[in-house]
Amino acid sequence: MFQFPNEGQSRQGFTRRDTNNSYPMELRTYWRMLSKNWWIVVAGALVGLLLALGASALMTPRYQSTAILYVSVRGAGLDASGGLFEGTSYAQTVVTSYVDIATTAIVLDQVAEKLDGAVPRENMDQLFTVESPAESSLLKISAEHSNPATAAELVNTAGEVIVEVVENDIEVAAAGGNSPVQVRLIDPGVVPAEPTSPNLALNSALGLLAGLALGIALAILRGSLDTRIHSVADVEEITNVPVVGRIAYDDQITRRPLIVHDDPRSPRTEAFRTTRTNLQFFASNEDARVFVVSSAAPGEGKSHVVANLAVALAETGARVALVEADLRKPRLAHVMGIEGAAGLSDVLIDRAPLEDVLQPWGPGNLMVLPAGQIPPNPAELLGSKKMREVLGMLRETADYVLIDAPPVLPVTDAAILTNYASGSLLVSSIGQTRLQDLEQAINSLENVGGKVLGLIVNKVPMRGSGNSGFASYRYEADNVETRTSRVSRAA
């Protein structure tokens, strides 16, 4: 048998989280953020790719040509025993110095002169790249230019000049006679057919990765800033109050507000019956028969939910009393299709007896108490001794008393009513309810001694994410036309 916990106990082993702590950012949280904002990730990747392609198209193509020189020691200067080893070792030693010499003025000035000004001397320092592989006698010279033929001409001319400078100037002066070093151009540079830059494949990959990273960051940022509920898992993550109902979104709700009556075999009707079953477990205690149904903020569908839940309970043959205690913005009479001119407010000010304003609905085991006229002081009326007496009378004759209360955050009415009830059910809507609002509503009810028994998640999409929302806590009476009783529904 279900028993309500004492104030110091947690519900069924559940422990409320400290609301001052931030929500746990686990991997599944990030995954949900990315799943909800997948289009941002895709858009970021596409933008990055397009920018990379555009930048590559605007870049001037650059062509690179490479020539290879081989450095050795002349055989005439070597003895027969260790000359080969020493010559090779000497060549590997001196070739490293040629790497630096190749880009000095003694070489570049002559290259510019031989090219007869085709390439300005002041630009040559940035055109050449010279390197020598480790433990090698090779000297690799590369030249880059926007003209492929010029790139080849540059590198071959530089190779010829290096040969002349090394053999006729540097090594001759060092040896005091004939140069012991021989430099040969063994692999001349050729005219390149394809540009080395821009590297379209590399740039595209980098642009795609950069855009993807930016898209992921923006998706997570948007997910962090968007605190609306987008799934039942979002609700379960921030609170340990059990989810007792999952009601699907219905775009035909204005045409058929009482889906349990209008379409008894629909999946949405079955969802209300499942919620009914969970509520019956709560009501297994003889004293647990009065339930407040509310929401954190306006527009989350609480009146439609409590109306269908009452009809679902009445289907079982139980005697159900449905009370419209939203005296500020009543909707329930409109949803039920009954006259709401006289009702609870009239009873509370002794203008009419309870039995005169109770209206039977359907076969007769569902009685509806509409709100009646909108009073100037709803909170005072709901907190009066008369309200407690009215609920007491209903409790004596009904198996279940369901109270449609105003939203918790804008006004105090729901907090007042929860003290008369066995517990409260809070309705939240996918794509609309903010997580912090839901948690604040739970805390508001519990802080006044109320028991939040369960959560009903409304407007759950059949697939994808909900995208509806609301802007503020504005909550006031407006012109609501009540419908006349429907013959097929009212007794």
C-alpha positions, 0 to 999 in steps of 0.5 A: 500500500502506498504511504505518503512520506513524513516531511523528513523522509524522501519519496520512495527513496528519492532525494531532491537535488540541491538546486544551488548546484549546477545541472550535471553536464554528462556526456548524454547531456552534451549528446542531447544538446547536439541532437537538438541542435544538429542543424547548427553543427551541419550549418557550421561545417558547411559554412567552414567548407564554403569559406575555405573553398572561397578563400582558395579560389581567391588565392594566387596559385603557387608552383614549386620546382626542386633541384638536387645537388650532390656533393663529393670529394675529388678522388685525386686528393685521397689515399687508397686506404681510408680516403673513401670514408674520409671523403664521404664524411667530409662531404657530409660535413661541408654540405650543411654549411652550403645550406646557409650559403645557398640563400646568401647574397653571394648566390642570390645576387648572381641568380638575379643577374643571370635571370636578367631582372625577370625576378626582382632581387628583393623578392628572392629571399622568400622564394627559396628553400634549401635543406640537406637530409641528415647524414647525406651529401645531397643538397635540395633546393626548392623555388616557389613562384606564381609562374611554373616555368619561372619556378623551374628556371629559378631553381636550376639557375640557383643550382648552377650558381651554387656549383660555381660558388662552391668550386670556384670561390669557397673551396678553392680559397680554403684549399689554396688551389684546386677545389677538393669538393665537387658539386653536381646538379644530378636532378634538375628542376622541372616545370611543375604541372600542378600548383603546390598552393593553394592545397584545395583538399587540405584547405577544404578539410581544415575549413570543414573541421574548423566549421564543425568545431564552431558548429559544435560549440554553438550548438552546446552554447545554444543548448546551455542557454535554451533551458526549455524541456525538450524531452522526458529525459530533461525532466528526469535529469533535474528532479527525482519526482517521478514522471507519472504521465507522458501525453503526446502533442495533439494539433487537433486539441481545440477541435477535440479537447476531450480526447479520452471521450472523442477518440477512446482508442487513440494513443493519446487516450492510452497515455491518459489511462496510463496516467490514471493507473499511476494515480490510482496507486497514489490513491490506494491509501483511503486518505489519498483521494484529493489531488491538485493538478497545476503547472509551473507557468500558464499555457502548459495544458493543465486544464486539458490534462485534468479534464481528460484524466477525470474522464479516464477515471470515470470510465472505471466506474469511480465517482469523480469530482472535478473542481475548477479552482482556477478563479483567475483564468478559468478554462475547464468549463470550456474544455468540458463543454458545460455552462460555467456562469455559476460555480465555485466562487458562488458557493464560497461567498454563499450565493449558491449551495454546492448541490445547485452548481455541481453539473453531472457529465457523461453517465453521471459518475463524473460531477464538474464544479465550474469556477463561476464568476471571476472574483476580485479576491481569488486567493482569499476565497481559496484559502477560506474555511468555506473552501475547506468545507466544500472539498470536505463535502466532495471528498465524502461523496467522491472516490477522487477529487481532482482540482484544476489549480492556477499555475504555481509561479505567477500566483499563490493559489496552487500553494494554498490548495495543496494544503487541502489535498493529498498531493499535487501533480505538476504538468510540464510541456515539451518545448515550453516549460523551462527547467528552472521554472519546473524546479522552482514550482516543485520547491514552492509547493514543498516549502509550504508543506505540499507533496508533489507526487508526480509530473505529467509531461505534456505535448510530447512529440511523436518524433523529434523535438517540440518547439513551442514556447511562451514569453512571460508570466502574464496571467489574467482573465480574458474573454472566454466563451463557455460552450453549452452542454453537449447532449452526448456528454452531459447527463 
